Amino acid sequence: MSRRLYLSILVVLALVIFSAVTGCPKPNTKGLTRMRIAGTPHQDTTLYMWGMQNGYFRDRGLELDVRDTTFNEQIEFAAGGGCDIAMATVDEIAAKSRNLTLANRRALYVMPAWLFEGQIFVSRPDLVSLAELKQQYSPEEAHHRFFEQIRGKIIAVPEGSSYDQGLRRLMKASGYDPGSFRFVNSQLEAGINGLSDRNVALAAAGIVERPEAERRGYKVALDSLDLEMIVIAGFICRSEFYAEHRDAVDAFLSTWFKSVNEALEHPRENYEIFQSYLSNRGAKVPSFDEYQRALKYTRFARNPAEVRSMFLDETALSFWRKPWDARVQQLRDSGQTDQAPSNTDDFIANEVVSRLAAQ
């Protein structure tokens, strides 16, 4: 058993113990199916709260119980029993599905739902961005100069995340060994804070952190196009919960569309719900303008037909197999073939979306 697999199983077992303490989902006395859902402090991952506030999920027989966590921990959190439904990117589930299956803690990818278009790496103003270098040099020389200026300095990025993998792919494509650079595992907000240290060259930033980075005077060093990132986010479900409550999962997903559509049509009211959640959680609350700027970097599928055309159609630019296959290949190239899934059985969105479209 590899050390990585052993550590993954330990994480899952710890979450199983947590689940035993918090209890298992079951219908409550009012006849509602209780569904524990991961709560993360981001503008895109909280849009279901509009539906909670307005009673849409209760109208469909669901009682949502929000369990606070971070975005990067949701897969293990759901697989270990800490919640029933959560959110993750397609490439992240591809990286973890094999170990979770071996540990008998599968997390099923039930529906891709939105596309990130604003993931970047930021730096202090004195670092020359790749875009600036491309204005002066050939692409090959621009990539060379960019990576030489960060050699020996710290890159703050969540380990194993889409940011991490995107940057490593770019390094390899530019003729560099990622192992020769200093990667430090860091949550996004912490990475932004780390840029005050001149030993930190780059920090990953998402659509929430980007406005704060800009406010502090940091610049975009690498954008999504530089990284060739197709970052598809959506919903995962604990396999046992899906098997026992498939209709409830379908009801949640179909109601999520209604919640998102109305939340985006009422930006100020939706912001107030978002603001209240972050305040109660003790997280920093962005301004309304920052919140709106962050949302513009995300493209949501508004109904099952759009999910199919954006993510499930093989001809789509954001076809789900692209990030899945890229992550599997990355695992193999890095000598982690034993971590790579041998099939795509954990991605069940085609059957789920077909049911939703028929409703």
C-alpha positions in Angstrom: 0.0 0.0 0.0 1.5 3.4 -1.0 2.0 6.1 1.7 -0.4 8.4 -0.1 -3.1 5.7 -0.1 -2.5 5.0 3.5 -2.8 8.7 4.5 -6.0 9.0 2.4 -7.5 6.0 4.2 -6.6 7.6 7.6 -8.4 10.8 6.5 -11.5 8.9 5.5 -11.6 6.9 8.7 -11.3 10.2 10.7 -14.2 11.5 8.8 -16.2 8.4 9.4 -15.8 8.9 13.2 -16.9 12.5 12.7 -20.0 11.2 10.9 -20.8 8.8 13.7 -20.8 11.8 16.1 -22.9 14.0 13.9 -25.5 11.4 13.0 -26.7 9.8 9.7 -29.3 11.4 7.4 -32.8 10.3 7.9 -36.3 11.7 7.4 -37.3 14.0 10.2 -40.6 14.2 12.0 -42.1 16.5 9.4 -41.6 14.0 6.6 -38.6 15.9 5.1 -35.5 14.1 3.9 -32.5 15.5 5.8 -29.6 16.2 3.5 -26.3 17.4 4.9 -24.6 19.7 2.5 -21.1 21.1 2.5 -20.9 24.8 3.2 -18.0 26.8 1.8 -17.5 30.6 1.9 -17.6 31.3 -1.9 -20.1 33.1 -4.0 -20.6 30.2 -6.4 -20.8 27.5 -3.8 -23.5 29.2 -1.7 -26.1 29.9 -4.4 -28.3 27.0 -3.1 -28.8 29.2 0.0 -31.2 31.4 -1.9 -33.4 28.3 -2.3 -33.0 27.5 1.4 -34.0 31.0 2.4 -37.1 31.0 0.2 -38.2 27.5 1.1 -37.7 25.9 -2.4 -36.0 22.8 -1.0 -38.5 22.2 1.7 -41.2 22.4 -1.0 -39.5 19.5 -2.6 -39.4 17.5 0.6 -35.8 18.3 1.6 -34.3 19.8 4.7 -30.8 21.0 4.0 -28.3 20.9 6.9 -25.2 23.0 6.1 -21.9 21.6 7.4 -19.0 24.0 7.2 -15.8 22.9 5.5 -13.3 24.2 2.9 -13.6 23.7 -0.9 -10.5 21.5 -1.1 -11.6 19.2 1.7 -15.1 18.4 0.4 -14.4 15.1 -1.4 -12.9 13.4 1.7 -15.6 15.1 3.9 -18.4 13.6 1.8 -16.8 10.2 1.3 -16.1 9.9 5.0 -19.7 10.6 5.9 -19.3 14.2 7.1 -22.0 15.3 4.7 -24.2 13.8 2.0 -23.7 16.2 -0.9 -20.9 18.5 -1.7 -19.0 20.3 -4.5 -15.8 19.5 -6.3 -14.0 19.9 -9.6 -14.0 17.0 -12.1 -10.2 16.7 -12.1 -10.1 16.5 -8.3 -12.6 13.5 -8.2 -10.5 11.9 -11.0 -7.4 12.2 -8.8 -9.1 10.7 -5.7 -11.7 8.2 -6.9 -9.3 5.2 -7.0 -8.2 5.5 -3.4 -11.7 6.2 -2.2 -13.0 3.2 -4.0 -10.3 1.0 -2.5 -11.3 2.3 0.9 -14.9 1.6 0.1 -15.8 5.3 0.5 -16.9 6.3 -3.0 -17.9 9.8 -3.9 -20.0 10.0 -7.0 -19.9 12.9 -9.4 -23.6 13.5 -10.0 -23.6 16.7 -12.0 -21.1 19.2 -13.4 -22.8 22.6 -12.9 -20.5 25.6 -13.5 -17.3 26.6 -15.3 -14.6 28.6 -13.6 -13.1 31.2 -15.9 -11.2 33.3 -13.4 -8.5 31.1 -11.9 -5.1 32.9 -11.8 -1.8 33.2 -10.1 -0.9 36.6 -8.7 2.4 38.2 -7.8 3.8 41.4 -6.5 4.0 44.2 -9.1 7.8 43.8 -9.7 7.4 40.3 -11.2 7.0 40.4 -15.0 3.8 38.5 -16.0 3.8 35.9 -18.8 1.5 38.2 -20.8 4.0 41.0 -20.6 6.9 38.8 -21.6 4.9 37.5 -24.6 4.7 41.1 -25.9 8.5 41.3 -26.1 9.6 37.7 -26.8 8.7 34.6 -28.6 6.4 32.2 -26.6 9.3 29.9 -25.9 11.6 32.6 -24.6 8.7 34.3 -22.7 8.0 31.0 -20.8 11.8 30.6 -20.1 12.1 34.1 -18.7 9.0 33.8 -16.6 10.0 30.6 -14.9 13.6 31.7 -14.4 12.5 34.7 -12.4 10.6 32.5 -9.9 13.3 29.8 -9.5 14.2 29.4 -5.8 11.1 31.3 -4.6 7.9 29.9 -3.1 4.8 29.1 -5.0 1.8 29.1 -2.7 -0.9 26.8 -4.0 -3.4 24.2 -2.6 -1.6 20.8 -3.1 -3.3 18.6 -5.8 -5.8 21.4 -6.8 -6.5 22.4 -10.3 -4.2 25.4 -9.8 -1.4 23.1 -8.8 -1.9 20.8 -11.7 -2.3 23.6 -14.3 0.9 25.2 -13.2 2.8 21.9 -13.3 1.5 21.2 -16.8 2.7 24.6 -18.0 6.1 24.0 -16.5 6.5 20.7 -18.2 5.3 22.1 -21.5 7.9 24.9 -21.1 10.7 22.3 -20.6 10.9 22.6 -16.8 10.8 20.0 -14.1 8.1 21.0 -11.5 10.2 19.2 -8.9 12.9 21.9 -9.2 10.5 24.6 -7.9 9.4 25.3 -4.4 5.7 24.5 -4.0 4.1 25.2 -0.6 0.7 23.8 0.2 -1.5 26.8 1.1 -5.2 27.6 1.1 -6.0 30.4 -1.4 -6.5 33.3 1.1 -3.4 32.3 3.0 -1.4 32.3 -0.2 -2.5 35.9 -1.0 -1.4 36.9 2.5 2.0 35.2 1.9 2.8 37.5 -0.9 3.9 40.1 1.6 7.0 37.9 2.1 9.4 38.6 -0.8 10.4 34.9 -0.8 6.9 34.1 -2.2 6.8 34.7 -5.9 3.3 33.3 -6.9 0.0 32.7 -5.1 -3.0 31.0 -6.5 -6.2 33.1 -6.5 -9.8 32.3 -7.4 -12.8 34.4 -8.2 -13.2 35.2 -4.5 -9.6 36.1 -3.8 -8.9 38.0 -7.0 -10.6 41.3 -6.0 -8.7 41.3 -2.7 -5.4 40.6 -4.5 -6.2 43.5 -6.9 -7.1 45.8 -3.9 -3.7 45.1 -2.4 -1.9 46.0 -5.6 -0.9 42.6 -6.8 -1.0 41.7 -10.4 -2.1 38.8 -12.6 1.1 36.8 -13.3 -0.7 33.9 -15.0 -4.3 33.7 -16.2 -6.6 30.8 -17.1 -5.6 30.9 -20.7 -1.9 30.7 -19.8 -2.6 27.7 -17.7 -5.0 26.1 -20.3 -7.3 25.3 -17.5 -10.8 23.8 -18.0 -12.1 23.9 -14.4 -15.5 22.3 -14.1 -17.2 22.4 -10.7 -20.4 20.6 -9.7 -21.9 18.3 -7.2 -20.6 15.0 -5.7 -22.6 12.7 -3.5 -21.7 10.0 -0.9 -22.4 6.8 -2.7 -24.5 5.3 0.1 -26.7 8.3 0.3 -27.2 8.3 -3.5 -28.2 4.6 -3.4 -30.8 5.2 -0.7 -32.0 8.6 -1.7 -31.7 8.9 -5.4 -35.0 10.8 -5.8 -33.9 13.2 -3.1 -30.6 13.9 -5.0 -32.6 14.5 -8.2 -34.9 16.9 -6.3 -32.0 18.8 -4.9 -30.3 19.2 -8.3 -33.5 20.3 -10.1 -34.2 22.8 -7.3 -30.6 24.0 -7.4 -31.3 25.3 -11.0 -34.3 27.3 -9.7 -32.2 28.7 -6.8 -29.3 29.8 -9.0 -31.5 31.4 -11.7 -33.4 33.5 -9.2 -30.3 34.3 -7.1 -28.5 35.7 -10.1 -31.6 37.7 -11.0 -31.7 39.3 -7.6 -28.0 40.2 -6.9 -28.5 42.5 -4.0 -30.8 40.2 -2.1 -28.6 37.2 -2.8 -25.6 39.1 -1.6 -27.3 39.7 1.7 -27.8 36.0 2.1 -24.2 35.3 1.2 -23.0 38.1 3.6 -25.1 36.7 6.5 -23.6 33.2 6.0 -20.0 34.4 5.9 -20.5 36.7 8.9 -22.0 33.8 11.0 -19.1 31.6 9.9 -16.5 34.2 10.9 -15.2 34.6 7.4 -14.2 37.8 5.8 -17.1 39.3 3.7 -16.3 41.0 0.4 -18.1 44.1 -0.6 -21.1 43.9 -3.0 -19.0 45.1 -5.9 -16.2 42.6 -5.1 -18.9 39.9 -4.9 -20.3 40.8 -8.3 -16.9 41.0 -9.9 -16.1 37.5 -8.6 -19.3 36.1 -10.0 -18.6 37.3 -13.5 -15.7 34.8 -13.7 -18.1 31.9 -13.4 -20.5 30.5 -16.1 -23.4 28.5 -14.7 -25.5 25.9 -16.5 -29.1 27.1 -15.9 -30.9 23.9 -16.7 -30.2 20.2 -17.6 -30.0 21.0 -21.3 -27.2 23.5 -20.7 -25.4 21.0 -18.5 -25.5 18.5 -21.4 -24.4 21.1 -24.0 -21.6 22.6 -21.9 -20.1 19.5 -20.2 -21.5 16.2 -21.5 -21.4 16.7 -25.3 -18.2 15.3 -26.6 -17.8 18.3 -29.0 -18.1 20.9 -26.2 -15.1 23.0 -25.5 -15.6 22.2 -21.8 -16.3 18.5 -22.2 -15.8 16.8 -18.8 -13.4 14.1 -20.1 -10.8 16.8 -20.9 -9.9 17.7 -17.3 -10.6 14.0 -16.2 -8.2 12.6 -18.7 -5.6 15.4 -18.2 -5.5 14.5 -14.4 -5.2 10.8 -15.1 -2.3 11.4 -17.5 -0.6 13.7 -15.0 -0.8 11.0 -12.3 0.8 8.5 -14.7 3.5 11.0 -15.9 4.5 11.7 -12.3 4.9 8.0 -11.4 1.6 7.7 -9.6 0.0 5.2 -11.9 -1.3 3.3 -8.8 -3.4 6.4 -8.0 -5.0 6.8 -11.4 -8.5 5.4 -11.8 -8.9 2.6 -14.4 -12.4 3.7 -15.3 -14.9 6.6 -15.1 -17.5 4.8 -13.1 -17.6 7.5 -10.4 -18.8 10.0 -12.9 -22.6 9.3 -13.3 -23.8 12.7 -14.6 -25.0 11.3 -17.9 -27.7 9.1 -16.3 -28.6 11.8 -13.7 -29.0 14.6 -16.2 -31.0 12.3 -18.4 -33.5 11.8 -15.6 -33.6 15.5 -14.7 -34.3 16.4 -18.4 -37.2 14.0 -18.5 -38.9 15.5 -15.4 
